[in-house]
Amino acid sequence: MARPPRCSFLGASAAHVPVNINLVTDNHSDIIVDSGSNITLISMKTLNTLLEIPKIKKDQKINLVQVTGKSSISRYVNLDLYFHTPEGLIKIKVEAYVIKGMTTPLILGNDFADQYSLAVNRLEGRTFLEFGDSRRSLNIVNSISPEQVDEGGHTFKV
């Protein structure tokens, strides 16, 4: 075991990949691929940094239940997400609900991860986002922070 009991969270981070929002070469951001989120979310802060801010639309009220409580959201935007893979460009169209005060720039939820058959895979020490049957993938920074791992790849020795 690389970590002692009750310490499996140490050094772990969300699976995030680089993305461009609405423009192929601008509006750089990170997107978190979150299998625990049912819907796709964008922070108001990230939205306000885009070169051309898309029109915010109002839809039905959704109760967002989070670990720390509840909130209601009803505003969303249509976005084009551009992923630059070694095999070529991938474009995904999503609707993202706008969240004021969210610290994560962009969360890709199951609503579009399922639709586009996206998968986070781990194989032979490599973590990558696979885009359906397109044979295209993007490396994900390993979920273990390198500064917390020794030369043998272990966080702790038991």
Secondary structure, DSSP 8 states (H G I E B T S, - for coil): --S-TT-TTTTB---EEEEEESSSSS-EEEEEE-TT-SS-EEEHHHHHHSSS----EEEEEEEEEETTEEEEEEEEEEEEEEEEETTEEEEEEEEEEEETT-SSSEEE-HHHHHHTTEEEEEETTEEEEEETTSS-EEE---SB-GGGS-TTS-S---
